[in-house]
Structures are given as structure tokens and as C-alpha cells.
């Protein structure tokens, strides 16, 4: 009621619209200046259209108080009822060229000549869909970033666990050697801690950078999502600025963990006793192949001294890293060969479902391996010579194999497998090797596969 009363008080009695540039007659009545001039143009005597009293002035003064009231009323009316300030008409259309809401009078004005228009609900829906489309890549990128960050957080924890476990093993080994080896022990611990600090710092810096990107993406997405929930007019008025804020730097490839991100356990623990023996000149155990736990399938548990492996039913929670075999039940040696002749033995104990062989450095281990390795398999009670896509041959073996010897002559392109107990040749592959080859063992059985220690001989020149 107050609203209607206010409008009546501010309405010109001639045009019945809100006063435009009102003037005050000597009789006290107010009218629009243009309306009064039009009225007087048809009258011989300039009198008030309402009370007929003759005006004392042909150019009545402006009613500034009433003018200010009308302008304030129109502004309030526009804010509350979405009215056009220029024409006091409700906004019903959206100009696609100017990207702004307009009334029907604005549409026909010269300012919007030959422009394209949409009803406000339709334009709002179209622009919402466009904004959702622009947001989708950012939302997907944010999800992937969060997944990568979660994986990297696991990597940091795993690096710490590896460092702690390696430190425990190193300390245990050095404890056997007493005070004489204390200096060597601390040297190796320092190297381990330096690598842990370096690699942990690299990961933390990556995570910090990723976290900043996640925060930035989250803020952009939240702001845009907030605009999506706003009223149509507010949304359209802010749309251009929102889209500009949504634009992100070119969406780069998802962050990837580089190789060698984890602690090089083999470097710190592998052949540790042998390396110490070189200084101590005492007989120690030496393994010709050191298994790399960073390459082990998630259901394979590598022993602390990195020379044996066993299958477990429970999949270990390990971070994803490029070196790990994700689909093949195997673990690689820590050192590969690209020249020379090399030999090692594996204690298989006639276990079911085992494999022994070599694998190329270029093999992609995160997916099914279709080429690049040579192996002897024991599965289903049969021994098989196997090369993916090339060889799958059942071998005639007259007695069970307990220890199998592998001889790799990289230069001559020969890979031989022999029953180490009877010295009987099992099978020989001929192939021209062109890359570094890594020893590997695989098992799907709960019995231990073990690299047989090498025999160390001390030779003294006299």
C-alpha cells in the first residue's frame, strides 16, 4: 500500500507516468515540463490544467525536490523489480551483442539496432551451459591433481618407510662388525639420509606446487559455482567477468612422478656385506643379483637382504612408480647388463608357478607385457621356454629342478638355462640384444624363490 501511494504522489496528472523534469506552478501543482508545454500549446491562456488558475509565469521553475524524489523512486524500483532505469520497464530480454539485460523499449532503440536478443531465462540457461562446459576441464583437472597429490603423499610416506627400514638393516649389519666398522656405518647412513632428504624435499616441493594449483583451481571453481547459483540477472551481469576468471593457463599434462623418485635401496643395502669385506678383508656373503623392491609386483614380498622373494595373498599398499611391475608377478634385479657375460643361480625348490629370466630396460611395466623378456616358466607341472609372441615351447625335463642357473652372454646374444645340480642344459635362446637386460624372478606360489649366494674367493698376489 505504501508503494502504491508513493507512486501516485510521484505521477504526473497529464501523462500518468513518473514525473520527468517536473515544474512547479504558482498554484502549487506540479507537472512534467514537456507535458505542461504541450498542454499550453493548445491554450490561449496559460492556466493550471488541474485547477484552471492562471499561471503567473510562462516559464515555471523546476521542482527540484520532486525531481530528486522521482529519481530515487525509479532507482529503488529498478533495484527491487528489475526495471530498466532509462524506461522504467521490466527487463525481459538479453542483448547477445552487448551481453546485458534490456527492456522492450531498449530493444527498439538505436543503441541496440540490428542486435540479437534472447529471453532472459533462455539466455541465462544457454550461458549457464557454456560456463559449465568451460568449468568441466578445470574440474576434471582438479580431480586428477587431487589423485596425483594423494599418490605423491603416499610416495613421501613410503620414502620415509624405506629409509627407516634401510637404516635398520644397515645398522643391523654394521652391529655385527663392531667398533671397527662404525665409521663406515655412519658414512653409509649419512648417504642414505642425504638421499632421503633430497628425494623427500623434491617430493615436498612438487606437492607444494601441486597444492597451490589445487587451491587456485578450487577457488576459481567455487567462485564460478557460486555464480551458477545466482539469480538470472545477476548471473548474466557478472557472466563476462566470471568467464574471464575461469580461464586458466593452458591445461598441461597431468603431473607425473619421474623415475628414480624412491630411495635407491639397492645402492645402500645391496651387496653391503661384500663391499664392507673389501675393506675388512674377511669372508662375506655375496649375491650376484640384488632384487630391486621398487620393481616388485604388489603381492611379492622381497626379503630385507634383497636376495629372495615370496608371494603373498594380500596386496601391499605401495605408491605407484614407473619402475614397478603392475601386471606381471615378478621383481627385477637392481643392476642390468649391456655387455659381457654374467651368471647367477636361483633356488626354485620345484615350486609351482615360477619364472626366471631377463627383461629389457625399455619394457613398459605399468601394463601387460607383450614383448621384451625371455624366460623359463614352470607352470601346471611343465617347464616352458617362453618369449611373448615368439616362443612358447614345452621342455622335456626328466627330473625336477631345484636350482636353475642363468648364463647371459650379451655380446654373443646367448641366454642359457641349466639345471645347476646336474649341470644339464635346459634351453638356450639366441637373440641379438640391443639394450640393457635386467635379471628377473617371478612367482605366484607361497614358497620362497632365492638368489643363490656366489662363492667369494680371496686371491693374494705374492
C-alpha positions in Angstrom: 0.0 0.0 0.0 2.8 2.4 0.8 4.4 1.6 -2.5 1.3 2.3 -4.5 0.7 5.6 -2.5 4.2 6.7 -3.2 3.8 6.1 -7.0 0.5 8.1 -7.1 2.2 11.0 -5.4 5.0 10.9 -7.9 2.8 10.5 -11.0 2.2 13.4 -13.5 -1.6 14.0 -13.8 -1.3 14.5 -17.6 0.9 11.6 -18.8 0.2 9.4 -15.7 3.8 8.4 -15.6 6.5 9.2 -13.1 7.4 12.9 -13.2 10.1 13.7 -15.7 11.7 17.2 -15.1 8.7 18.4 -13.0 8.0 22.1 -12.8 6.0 23.9 -10.0 3.1 26.2 -10.9 2.1 29.2 -8.8 -1.0 27.4 -7.7 1.2 24.7 -6.1 0.5 21.9 -8.6 3.4 20.1 -10.3 3.6 18.6 -13.9 6.1 17.3 -16.3 7.7 20.2 -18.1 7.1 18.7 -21.5 3.5 17.7 -20.6 2.8 21.4 -19.5 4.3 22.9 -22.6 2.2 20.5 -24.8 -0.9 21.5 -22.8 -0.3 25.2 -23.0 0.5 25.0 -26.8 -3.3 24.3 -27.3 -4.5 27.0 -24.8 -4.7 30.8 -25.2 -4.3 31.4 -21.5 -1.6 29.6 -19.6 -3.5 28.2 -16.7 -3.1 25.1 -14.5 -4.6 22.0 -16.2 -5.9 20.9 -12.8 -7.4 24.0 -11.0 -7.6 26.3 -14.1 -5.8 29.0 -12.1 -3.8 31.3 -14.4 0.0 30.9 -14.1 1.9 33.9 -13.0 4.9 32.7 -15.1 5.2 31.4 -18.6 8.4 29.5 -17.6 7.6 27.9 -14.2 10.6 26.9 -12.1 11.8 23.3 -11.7 10.5 21.4 -8.7 13.9 20.0 -7.6 12.6 18.3 -4.5 10.1 16.4 -6.5 12.6 15.6 -9.2 15.0 14.1 -6.7 12.2 12.0 -5.1 11.2 10.7 -8.6 14.8 9.7 -9.4 15.3 8.0 -6.1 12.0 6.2 -6.5 12.9 5.0 -10.0 16.3 3.7 -8.8 14.7 1.8 -5.9 12.0 0.5 -8.3 14.7 -0.7 -10.7 16.7 -2.5 -8.0 13.6 -4.2 -6.5 11.7 -5.0 -9.6 14.5 -5.4 -12.2 13.3 -2.4 -14.1 15.2 -0.5 -16.7 16.5 2.8 -15.3 16.0 4.5 -18.6 12.5 3.4 -19.3 11.1 2.0 -16.1 10.3 -1.2 -17.9 10.9 -4.7 -16.6 14.0 -6.4 -18.1 12.7 -9.2 -20.4 15.4 -9.6 -23.0 19.2 -10.2 -23.1 21.3 -8.5 -25.8 23.8 -11.0 -27.1 25.9 -8.3 -28.7 26.2 -6.1 -25.6 25.9 -9.0 -23.1 23.4 -7.1 -21.0 19.7 -7.2 -19.9 17.4 -4.8 -21.7 13.7 -3.9 -21.8 11.5 -3.9 -24.9 12.0 -0.2 -25.4 15.8 -0.6 -25.3 15.4 -3.3 -27.9 13.9 -0.9 -30.3 16.4 1.9 -29.5 19.2 3.0 -31.8 21.8 1.7 -29.3 20.7 -1.9 -30.0 19.9 -1.6 -33.7 20.4 -4.9 -35.6 21.4 -6.7 -32.4 20.5 -10.2 -31.4 18.2 -10.8 -28.4 17.1 -13.8 -26.3 14.5 -14.0 -23.5 16.3 -13.7 -20.2 15.6 -17.3 -18.9 16.7 -18.7 -22.3 19.9 -16.6 -22.3 20.6 -17.5 -18.7 20.3 -21.2 -19.4 22.5 -21.0 -22.5 25.2 -19.1 -20.7 25.0 -21.5 -17.7 25.6 -24.4 -20.0 28.5 -22.6 -21.6 30.0 -21.9 -18.2 29.5 -25.5 -17.2 31.3 -26.6 -20.3 34.2 -24.3 -19.6 34.3 -25.4 -16.0 34.4 -29.2 -16.8 38.1 -29.3 -17.9 39.1 -27.5 -14.8 37.0 -29.7 -12.6 38.5 -32.8 -14.2 42.0 -31.3 -13.9 41.3 -30.7 -10.2 40.2 -34.3 -9.7 43.3 -35.6 -11.4 45.5 -33.2 -9.4 44.0 -34.5 -6.2 44.6 -38.1 -7.2 48.2 -37.3 -8.1 48.7 -35.5 -4.8 47.2 -38.4 -2.9 49.7 -40.7 -4.7 52.6 -38.4 -4.0 51.6 -38.2 -0.3 51.8 -42.0 -0.3 55.2 -41.7 -2.0 56.6 -39.4 0.7 55.4 -41.8 3.4 56.9 -44.8 1.5 60.2 -43.0 1.1 60.3 -42.4 4.8 59.4 -46.1 5.5 62.1 -47.2 3.0 64.6 -45.0 4.7 63.7 -46.3 8.1 63.8 -49.9 7.0 67.1 -49.5 5.2 68.6 -47.7 8.2 67.5 -50.6 10.4 69.2 -53.1 8.0 72.3 -51.1 7.7 72.6 -50.7 11.5 72.0 -54.4 12.0 74.7 -55.3 9.5 77.2 -52.8 11.0 76.5 -54.0 14.5 78.0 -57.4 13.6 81.2 -55.7 12.6 81.6 -53.8 15.9 83.6 -50.7 16.5 86.0 -51.1 13.6 83.2 -50.6 11.2 81.5 -47.7 13.0 83.0 -45.0 10.7 81.9 -46.9 7.6 78.4 -47.4 9.1 77.9 -43.7 9.7 79.2 -42.8 6.2 76.5 -45.0 4.7 73.8 -43.8 7.0 74.7 -40.2 6.0 74.4 -41.0 2.4 71.1 -42.7 2.9 69.7 -39.7 4.9 71.0 -37.3 2.3 69.2 -39.2 -0.4 66.1 -39.3 1.8 66.3 -35.6 2.4 66.9 -34.8 -1.2 64.2 -37.0 -2.6 61.7 -36.1 0.2 62.4 -32.4 -0.5 61.8 -32.9 -4.2 58.5 -34.6 -3.5 57.5 -31.9 -0.9 58.3 -29.2 -3.4 56.2 -30.9 -6.1 53.4 -31.4 -3.6 53.6 -27.7 -2.6 53.4 -26.6 -6.2 50.5 -29.0 -6.8 48.7 -27.8 -3.7 48.9 -24.3 -4.9 47.5 -25.3 -8.2 44.7 -27.2 -6.4 43.9 -24.2 -4.3 43.9 -21.9 -7.3 41.6 -24.3 -9.2 39.4 -24.8 -6.2 38.9 -21.1 -5.7 38.1 -20.5 -9.4 35.7 -23.4 -9.4 34.0 -22.3 -6.2 33.6 -18.8 -7.4 32.1 -19.9 -10.7 29.8 -22.4 -9.0 28.6 -19.7 -6.7 27.7 -17.6 -9.7 25.9 -20.5 -11.3 23.5 -20.4 -8.3 22.8 -16.7 -8.5 19.7 -15.1 -9.9 19.5 -14.9 -13.7 20.1 -11.1 -14.0 23.0 -11.1 -11.5 24.5 -14.1 -13.2 24.2 -12.5 -16.7 25.6 -9.2 -15.4 28.6 -11.0 -13.9 29.0 -13.6 -16.6 31.7 -11.9 -18.6 33.9 -11.3 -15.6 33.3 -14.9 -14.3 34.3 -16.4 -17.6 37.5 -14.3 -17.7 38.3 -15.5 -14.2 37.6 -19.1 -15.1 40.1 -19.0 -17.9 43.2 -21.0 -16.8 46.6 -21.2 -18.1 46.9 -23.9 -20.9 45.9 -27.2 -19.3 49.1 -29.0 -19.2 49.6 -32.7 -19.0 48.8 -34.2 -15.6 51.8 -34.2 -13.2 53.8 -37.4 -13.4 56.3 -38.9 -11.0 59.7 -39.2 -12.6 61.8 -42.3 -12.4 64.2 -42.6 -9.5 61.8 -40.8 -7.1 62.1 -43.5 -4.5 65.1 -44.4 -2.3 67.6 -46.4 -4.2 67.5 -49.2 -1.6 69.8 -51.4 -3.7 72.5 -48.9 -3.7 72.5 -48.6 0.1 71.7 -52.2 1.1 72.7 -54.3 -1.9 76.0 -56.3 -1.6 76.6 -54.4 1.6 78.5 -57.2 3.3 80.7 -57.7 0.2 81.5 -54.0 -0.1 82.5 -54.0 3.6 84.5 -57.1 3.1 86.7 -55.3 0.6 87.8 -53.1 3.4 87.8 -55.7 6.2 89.4 -58.5 4.1 87.1 -61.0 5.7 85.0 -63.6 4.0 81.4 -62.4 3.5 78.3 -63.5 1.6 77.9 -62.1 -1.9 74.8 -62.2 -4.1 75.3 -61.9 -7.9 71.8 -60.4 -8.3 70.3 -57.9 -5.9 66.5 -57.6 -6.2 65.0 -54.1 -6.5 61.9 -53.8 -4.3 60.9 -50.7 -6.2 60.1 -53.0 -9.2 58.3 -55.8 -7.3 54.7 -56.7 -8.0 52.4 -55.6 -5.2 51.8 -59.2 -4.0 55.5 -60.0 -3.9 57.4 -59.5 -0.7 61.2 -59.0 -1.1 63.4 -60.1 1.8 65.3 -57.5 3.8 68.6 -58.5 2.3 67.1 -58.2 -1.3 68.0 -61.8 -2.3 64.7 -63.7 -2.0 61.0 -63.1 -2.8 57.8 -64.8 -1.8 54.2 -64.5 -3.0 51.5 -63.1 -0.5 47.7 -63.1 -0.8 47.5 -59.6 0.5 48.4 -56.8 -1.9 50.8 -54.4 -0.3 49.8 -50.7 -0.2 52.6 -49.2 -2.2 52.8 -45.9 -4.2 52.7 -46.0 -7.9 56.1 -45.5 -9.5 57.3 -46.1 -13.1 59.7 -48.9 -12.2 57.1 -51.2 -10.6 55.7 -54.2 -12.4 51.9 -53.6 -12.2 50.6 -56.7 -14.1 53.4 -59.3 -14.0 54.2 -61.3 -10.9 57.9 -60.5 -10.9 60.7 -58.5 -9.4 63.8 -57.3 -11.3 67.4 -57.2 -10.3 68.8 -53.8 -9.4 71.6 -53.9 -12.0 71.2 -54.5 -15.7 73.8 -55.7 -18.2 74.5 -54.3 -21.7 77.8 -56.1 -22.3 79.9 -59.0 -21.2 79.0 -62.5 -19.7 77.1 -62.9 -16.5 75.8 -65.8 -14.4 73.6 -66.3 -11.4 71.6 -69.1 -9.8 68.0 -69.2 -8.4 66.8 -71.6 -5.8 63.3 -72.7 -7.0 62.7 -75.8 -4.9 60.4 -77.2 -7.5 57.8 -74.6 -6.6 54.7 -74.3 -8.7 54.2 -71.2 -10.9 57.7 -69.6 -11.1 59.6 -67.9 -13.8 63.3 -67.0 -14.2 64.8 -64.9 -17.0 65.8 -61.5 -18.2 63.8 -58.4 -19.2 64.7 -55.4 -21.4 65.1 -51.9 -19.9 62.5 -50.4 -22.3 59.7 -52.7 -21.3 56.7 -50.7 -20.1 55.9 -52.3 -16.7 52.6 -50.4 -16.0 50.7 -52.5 -18.5 50.5 -56.1 -19.8 54.0 -57.0 -21.1 53.7 -58.3 -24.7 57.4 -58.4 -25.6 60.9 -57.8 -24.3 61.6 -60.7 -22.0 63.0 -64.2 -22.2 62.1 -66.8 -19.5 61.8 -70.4 -18.3 58.4 -71.0 -16.7 57.3 -73.8 -14.5 53.5 -73.9 -14.5 51.0 -76.7 -14.4 53.7 -79.2 -13.8 55.5 -78.4 -17.1 58.6 -76.4 -17.9 58.3 -74.0 -20.8 60.6 -71.7 -22.8 58.8 -68.5 -23.3 59.2 -65.3 -25.3 56.0 -63.3 -25.8 54.6 -63.5 -29.3 57.6 -65.6 -30.5 58.2 -68.7 -28.4 56.1 -70.9 -26.1 57.7 -74.3 -26.1 57.2 -77.2 -23.6 60.5 -78.6 -22.5 61.4 -82.2 -21.8 62.9 -82.2 -18.4 63.4 -85.7 -16.8 63.9 -84.6 -13.2 62.7 -81.8 -11.0 64.8 -78.7 -11.0 65.8 -77.3 -7.6 68.4 -74.8 -8.7 68.4 -73.1 -12.1 71.5 -71.3 -13.4 71.2 -68.4 -15.9 74.1 -67.5 -18.2 73.7 -64.3 -20.2 76.3 -63.6 -22.8 75.1 -60.2 -24.0 77.8 -59.7 -26.6 77.2 -63.1 -28.3 73.4 -62.9 -28.0 73.0 -66.1 -25.9 70.8 -66.7 -22.9 71.2 -70.3 -21.4 69.4 -72.0 -18.6 70.9 -75.0 -16.8 70.0 -77.4 -14.0 72.6 -76.3 -11.6 72.6 -79.5 -9.6 73.1 -81.8 -12.6 74.8 -79.3 -14.9 72.2 -80.3 -17.6 71.3 -77.7 -20.1 67.6 -76.9 -20.2 67.3 -74.4 -23.0 69.2 -71.7 -24.9 67.8 -68.6 -26.5 69.7 -66.8 -29.3 68.9 -63.2 -29.8 70.8 -60.0 -30.7 70.4 -57.9 -27.6 70.3 -54.1 -28.2 69.5 -52.7 -24.8 70.3 -53.3 -21.1 68.9 -56.5 -19.8 67.8 -57.0 -16.2 67.6 -60.3 -14.4 64.1 -61.1 -13.0 62.3 -63.8 -11.0 58.6 -64.3 -10.7 56.3 -66.4 -8.6 52.6 -67.0 -7.8 53.4 -69.5 -5.1 53.9 -69.1 -1.3 57.3 -70.8 -1.4 60.5 -68.8 -1.4 62.5 -68.0 -4.5 66.0 -67.2 -3.6 69.1 -65.9 -5.4 71.9 -68.4 -4.6 74.9 -66.6 -2.9 78.0 -66.5 -5.0 81.3 -68.0 -3.9 83.8 -65.4 -2.9 87.5 -66.3 -3.2 90.3 -64.3 -1.9 93.3 -64.1 -4.2 96.6 -62.8 -2.8 99.4 -61.7 -5.1 102.8 -62.7 -3.7 
